[in-house]
Amino acid sequence: MNSVRVNLGSRSYDIALTSGDSKSVGAFVRAGLPKTTTALVVGDSNTQLHGRVLETALIASGFRTAFAPVPAGEPSKCLEQLSALYDALYGLAADRQTCVVAVGGGVIGDLAGFAAATYNRGLPLVMVPTSLLAMVDSSVGGKTGINHPKGKNLIGAFHQPAGVWIDLALLTTLPEREYLSGLAEVVKYGVILDSDFFSYLEANTRAVRERQPEVLLHVVGRCCRLKADVVEKDEYETTGLRAVLNYGHTFAHGFETLAGYGTLLHGEAVAIGMTCAATLAERLGLVGADFVSRQTDLLVALGLPTAPGHSYPTEELISVMRRDKKAVGGQMRFILPTRLGEVKLFDDVPEPLVRAVLQSH
């Protein structure tokens, strides 16, 4: 087993990188939560079978368990499903020695994580991501939350997990569209933090798309390390450093919201958003056309969209983007590249230029 350590003082935890070793998850959770006696395992129709396997492993390690099913899909990140998890925790007689084990992609992690963050003012959380996107991004760093009809992730809390268990073997059965969607966040890390990693992806595009085990281990491990480095320095997004992880997301959330949650997968929207952000950076003179084409070429080579494929009203997109979490006083702020491997936060971007970028895509 390989591991990545997230150093946050008393909230530090390990990210375990395994392959086909589900039985060991019980010992992993027990080591991280020695006093915990009960576990609520949360999964959806896509991850229920794996969740049951993990539940068996937890029982073997001395946990009393229950399983809470959630409908698959982005619409489940809502108050109704959150309330259902509260009911399940109440039915389990959950107390501070109860942990929530989130088995699934970003939707399950965000939803179950927010339930853990808020029930009894906070329960221990274990993340077991089953999608590539969740493995490299949403399961690490403590962001939890649900959507509101007016915007994505508007309701949430920071709540660090006690541990993250990644089984890379699960990626072999992930549907192609879901897998490719996760690659958008992988590319993002190269653009914002690590130009050498970006070059590695360019050189190994075929192996990445074929899900070769040794390549997946390197890719997922590197992304987790890069995100852990950022989270360690700016856990609660107070210094502005952690905001770099939202590269492309201001545009992406606009497209996701107007399309209707679930129409565009998150990674697909991020790929489109990164393309818009790169175009905006070029028009501001921050990067050259070579940067834009290089990023676009890699996204396309990895099977990702670079345009929404549907026309959305520009003013409606702008309205959603003004409510992005990075916005201040309704003023949009953007994470934009200045060179490959480096991005910065800009809060003085002319709005007409943003409109022009949206209209060009």
N, C-alpha and C positions, 0 to 999 in steps of 0.2 A: 504494500500500500504506500503510495506517495501522499504527501500532505503539504498544505500551505497554511501557515500560521497567520492569523489576523491579530495583531497586537494592539489591544485596547484596554490595557490595565486589567481591572477586575472583570471586564466584559470580553476578554480575549477568547478566541476559539480556534478550532482547527477545521480546515476544509480537507476531507479525506477523498483521495482520488483512487478508485478501485475499478475492477472490471469483473463482473459476474460473481461478486462475493457478498450477496445479500444477507447471508447468515450472520455475518460479522457486525451488522448494524446494531444489534442488541448490545453487544459489548462496547461498541463505540458510544452509544447513548448512555449506557451505564457509567462509563468512565467519565463522561462529561457532566453527568447529572447523578452523582452517587446517592443522593437523598430522595430522588424522584421515585414514586411508587406506581403512578398511573399515567397512561398515555392515550390521548385521543388522536387516532390516525385519520387524516383528512385526505381524500382522493376523489377523482372524478371517474366517469365511465371509461376513460382512456387509461387510467392508472390504477383502477381498483384492484386488478389482479396482483400487480406489484405491491400495492399497499397491503394486501392480505398476506403476502409473503413476508413483508417487513413486520407485520403485526405478529406473525408466528415467531419471528426472531426476537421480538421484544418480550413476548411471553416467556420464551426460553431463558431470557435474562432476568426474569422475575417481575416484569411489569404486568399490571392489570390493564387491559386495553378495551377500547371500543373503536368502531370504525364509523366515520361520518361521510356519506357520499354527497357529492356536489355535482350538479349538472355541468357538463363540459362546455367550455366556451367563455369568451370575454363578458357576456351578459351576466355571468354569475358573480362578478365583482360588484355586488350591490348590497343594499341594506337588508333585503329579504334573505339572501343566503347567509349574510353575517348573523342575522337573528337566529337562523336555523342552527348555526354552529354554537351560538350561546345556549340554545336549548339542549344541544347534544352534550355540552360541557356540564350544564346543570344536571342532566340525566345521569351523568357519570359521577356526580357528586364531586366535581373538580374543586381542588384547593391549590394552595401554593406549591404542593408537591406533585402536581399534575403537569405534564408537558404536552404540547401540541406538536405533532409530527406532520409536516406538510409534504405530501407525496404528489408531485405533479409539475406542471410548467409554471409560468409566471403568474397566471390567474390564481391557482391554488396557493402558491407561496404568498402572494400579496393578501389574499382573503384570509387564509388560515393564520398568517402572521399577524394581521390586524386583530383577529379574534384573540390571539394569544396576548397581544399588546394591551388589550382593553378589558378582558374578562378578569375579574378579581384584581383589577389594577395591574395586571401583568403576570403571565405564566411563561415558563421556559418554552423555547421554541427550537425545534430541530428541522432543518430544511433538507429534503431529499428531492432535489430537482431531477426531472425526467426528460426535459427538453434541453437542447443546446443553449437556447437563449437564457433559460433559467440557470443553467450550470455556470455560464460565463458572466452573468450579470445580476439578475434579480434575486438570486438566493444569497448573494454576498453583500453585506453592507448594512442590513437592518432596515431597509425601507419597506414598509407595509402599507396597505391601503385598499380602498375601493373607489370605484368611479361614481360620479354624479352625472345625471343627465346633461348638465351644462358643461361638463369637462372631465377629462381623464385624471384619475388619482387625486382628486381635490380633497378627499377625506382620508387621512392616514396618520401614521406615527412612525418614529424611529424606534425600532425594537430589535436589537442584535440577537441572532440565534445563539444557542449554546453550542452548535456544531452544524456542519454541512457535510452530507454524505453523498458523494457523486459516484454513480456506477456508470462508467463509460460504455459498458455493454448495451445499455438501454438505447444508445444512439443508433445501433444497427437496425432497430425496428421502428425508429421514428419516421413518420410519413415524410416524403421528400419535401413537400412545401414547408412543413414545420422545421425541418432541418436547415433548409436554405435560409429561412427567415432568421434563424439564430446566427447565421454567418454575418449578418449586417452588424451585430454588436461586436463580433470578432474583428471585422474590418475597422470598426470605430476605434478600438484600442490601438491599432497600428497608426491610425491617423492622428490621434490626440496625444499619444504617449511614447510610441516606440516605432521609429521608422525602420529599424532592422526587422522587427516583427512583420511590418507591412511588406517588406521585401521578401521575407520568408513565405508569406501567403501568396505573393505573386509567383514565386518559384515553385510552389507546391499546390497550385490550384487544383490540379487533377486529383492528387492524393487526398486533399481536403474534401472534394466532392465525392470521392469514393469511400470516405470515412475510414481510411486506413488507421488501424489502432495506434501505432506509434506516433502518427501525426496528430491524431485526436488528443492523445495524452499531452503532447507538447503544446498544442493550441489551447486546450482548456486550462492546463496548468499555468501557462503564461498569462492568459486573461485573468485568472483568479489572482495571481500575484500582482498584476498591474492594478486591479481594482482594490485589492487589500492595501497596497501602498497609498492609494489616494484616500481611502476610508480612514486609515490610521492617522493621516494628517488633518483630515477635515470631516470628522464623523457626522456632525450635524449641519453641514453646509453653512458654516459661519464665516469662513475665511474666503470663500469663493473658489477654492481649489476643486472641491468635489463637483462643482458645477460643470467642469470640463467633461464629465461623464455624460452630460446631456447634449453632447454635440449632435446636431440634426434633430433633436427631439422637439424643439419649439415648433418647427414646421410639421414634424411627424404627428404631434398631438392634434394639430389643426386638421390634417387629412383624416386621421383616425376618427375624430369626433364627428366630422361632417359625413363621412362615409357610413357611420353607424358602427358601433363596436363589434368587431369580429369580421367585418367585411374585408378590411385590410389587416393582415397579421401585423403585430407590432414591429417585427423586424423589417417587413416590407415597407411599412411607413417610415421607419428610421432610415432605410436605404434611400428612399425618395427625399426625406428631410436632409440627409447628408449631401445629396446632390444639390438641393436648393441652397444649403449653407455654403457649399463650395462655390457655387455660382455667385452668391452674394459677396463672398470674400474676394472673388476675382474682380467684380465690379467696383469694389472698394479699393482695389489695388493692393490687397494684402497678399495674394498669391497670384501666380501666373496661370495661363491656360494649360500648361503642362501638368500642374497639380490637379486641376479639374479633370483632365482627360485620364490621368493615371488612376485617380480614385474611381472614376466612372468605369474604366476598363476592368478594374478588379471586381467591382460590384457585378457587372454584366457577366464576367467570366465565372462568377460564383452563382449565377442564376437569379440575381436579384433585380427588382425593378428600379429604374431611375426616374420614372415619371408616373403620376397617379393613374393614368389610363382613363381618367374621367374628369370632366370639367366641373370645378367647384367654384361657387361665387367668391370672388376675391375678398369682398368686404366681410363675408361670413367667416372666412378663414382668418382674416385679420382680427376679428372680434374674439375668436377663440384663442388666438395667439396672445392677445393682450392679457388674457387670464392665466397664462402659463405661470408656473410656480416661480420662475426666475424674474418675472415682470415686477416692476416697482411702480406703484401709482398709475397702473395702466400703460406704462411705458415698456415696450418690448425690449428685451435684452437678448443677445445672441452669443453663442459660443462659435467662434469662427477660427479657421486655421490661419496661421501666419507662415508656416512651413510644415512639411511632413514631419509628424511627431510632436507638433506643438500647436496648441489652440489657446485663445484668450477670450475673455468675456468683454463684450462691447455693448454699451448702453446708449450710444449716440448714433445709431444707424438711422438714416433718413427713411421715414415710412414710405415715401413714394418709391424708393428703390426696392423695398421689400415687396410692394405691390407688383413692380415690374418683374421681379424674379418669379413670383407666383404665377403671373400671367404668361411667363415664358415656359412654364412647365405644365 
